[in-house]
């Protein structure tokens, strides 16, 4: 069997003395869309931050495209081919849509023509960004800002695009448009890892899913099977109920 694109084993980590992740195991195959779902506070964002090098793991393995990335700095992780689209979009106020997109290519060394080609690709995927390329990116609608954030990730020319809470705060139609775009990008060969509270959106897009509760993977498998699993629904809805009570 070929080696998976991303393999995480027994990963632990968190913030200082506060441990959030407890023995996380996760595998993402090349060219697939996978998802990590769970309630607010389950550890999803911490997991992405640890994979992308923003947080240093306290234990475990992160292996990507044959390289050990556990503890690597964010620029090394990006250079290896992992782009992280953070929760909340994090666009730069005062910069145009075009300039925000080009910031995604700042580490590239393959020349202006290649960067312009990828910019044209992003505009093809998200035509509204081309129309508003000279507009301050932070004045876009929420859905358009998410398009810009995803486009900025694509501009890094990654092998794996990790997206944290794509649908958060967006209207259903905006989520639908983003989902269709991601499916198209994936068909062109880009591997995607989604982190979502919205399990329905995540399972509609992803082939393989991982359910996180209190910093642990509690259930994983094919999303078509998971979506009909009583155990999955009980674990996910139970964790949501606990977070609402707490």
N, C-alpha and C positions, 0 to 999 in steps of 0.2 A: 504494500500500500504506500502511495506517495505521502510524504510528510505534509501535515496541514500547514496552511499559511501562518496561522497564529495558534500557539499552544501555551496555555497557562496552567500551571500545576501547583497545587498546595500554596496558593498565593495568600500572604497575610500582609496587612498594612493598615494605615490610618493616619491620624494627625497627632504627632507627638506621642504622649502616653495613652492616647485614646485609640484602641484597636477597633477598626471597622470591618475589615475583611478577615475571614477565618477559613483558610484552606480552600480557596476558590480553584476549581478545575473548569476549564473552558477551552473548547477547540473551535476554530473557524477555518473552514476549508476554502481553498482558492476559488474565486468567482462566485461564491454564494452570498446571499444576504442572511445574516444571523441576527438574533435579537436577544437582549437581556431585559427582562421585565420584572417589575416589583413595585411596591408602594414607595411613597416618599420616605426617605431616610433608610431605605433597605441596604444601601451601599453601592448603588449603580454608578453614580457619578464618581465616587471614590475609586471604583474599579477602573473606569476609563482614565482618570487622572494618574493612576499608578501605571497602567500600560503605557501611557504617553510620556512618562518620565516626570510629570509635575509633582508626583509624590514618590518617595523612595520606599520600596517594599521592605518589610522586616524579615520576610522569609518567602521561599518559593521560586518558581521558574517562570520567566516570560521568554518564549522562543518565537522568533518571527523570521520567516524565510530563511531558516537555517542558522540564524544568529541569536545569541543570548543577549537579551536586552534588559534583564532585571537590573535595576539601578542605573540604567543609562540616562544621560541628560536629555532634556526635550529636543534639543537640536540634533542629537544623534539618532533619536527615535524617528524624527521627521526625515532625516537623511536616509534611514533604513527603509522608509516607505510607508509610514503610518501618519495620517493626517487626522487631527482631532477637531471636530466642530463642537464648540462648547455649548453648554446650556446658556440660554440668554443671548446667543448670537455674538455678542462682544464686538460689534462693528465700531469703527473709529469715527467719532463725531468730527465734522469739519472736512472730512475726506469724501470725495465722490464715490459712487458705486464702482466705477472703473478702478480708482486708486485702491479701494478696499480689496477688490479682486486681485490686483497686481501684487498686493502685499503677500498673498499666498504663494507667490513665485519667487520670493526674495532670496531663497537659498539655492535656486536653480542656476546651473552654469551651462545650459544647453543652447543659449543664444536667444536673441530677441525674436527671431522668426518663429521658433518653437513656442515661446510664451504667447505670442500673438495668435498662433494657431489654436492654442488651448483656450485663450480668451474668446475666440470666435466660437469654439465648441460650447463654452459656458453660455454665451449669448444664444446659441442655437437651442440649448436645453431650456433656458429661461429667457424667452424673448423680451419680457418686460424689463429685464436688467439692461438690455441694449437700449431700449427706449429711454431709460432713466439713468444712463451711464454717467451723466454729468451732474446728477442730483446728489446732495448730501445723503449718504447711505442711511443715516439714522433717522431721516424723515420719511422713509418708506413705510408701508404698512407692515404689520408683523409677519405676514406670510412672505412678503417681498424681502424683508430683512433676512428671513431664514433662507430664502433662495440665495441671497448674496453670501451668507455665511457658508452655505454648502458649496457655492461656486468658488469661494476663496479656498476651501479645502481641496477642491478639484485642481485648482491652479498649482498646488504643490506637487502634482503628478504622482499621487500615492498609489501604492499597491492595495492598501486598506484604508477606507474612509470610515472613521468612527463618529457617529452623530449622537449627541446627548440631548434627549427630550425634543425631538423634531417637532412634535405636534403641540407642545405646551403653549396654551393661551391662544391657539389659532382657531379660526372658523373651520367647520368641517370641509367646506369647499377648498380652502387653502391646503388643508392636510391631504385631500384627495389629489390635488395638482402636484404637490411635493412627492407623494407616493408614486404617482405615475412617472415623474421625472427620475426618481431613484431606480425604479424598475428598468427604465430605459438605459440609464447609466450602467446598471449592473449587467444588462444584456451585452453591453460593449466590453465587458470583462473586468470591471472594477468590483472588488470585494467590499462589502459594506457590513458594518456592525452597528446596529441600532440599539440605543438604550431608551426605553419608553415606560411611562406609567400606563399609557393607553395600550392595553394588551391586544385589543381588537385590531388597532392600526398596525401594531408590530407583527402580529400573526398573519395578517393579510399580506404583508410584504415578505416576511422571512420564511426560509425553509426550515431552519433549526432554531429552537428557542431554549433559553435558560431562565429559570425563575429564581430570583434572589430574595431572600428573607433574612433580615438581621445579619447581613454580611456573609451568608452562606448560600451556595446553590442548592436548592431543595429539590428541584425537579428539572429535567432537561429532556429534549427529544425532538422529533419531528413536530412542527407546529400543527399540522393537520391532526395528528394524534393527540397532542396536548390540548387542543381546543375543545375536545370532547371528553377530556379526562376529569372525572370527579375529584381525583386527588389534586390535580392542578387547580381546578376552580376553588376547591376548599382552601388550599394553601394561599392562593392569591387573594381571594376575597376575605379570607380570615385575616391576612396581614393588613389589608386595607381597613377592615373594621377596627383592628387594634390601633392603627395609627389615628383613626378618627376619634376613638375613645380617649387615647393618650394625648 
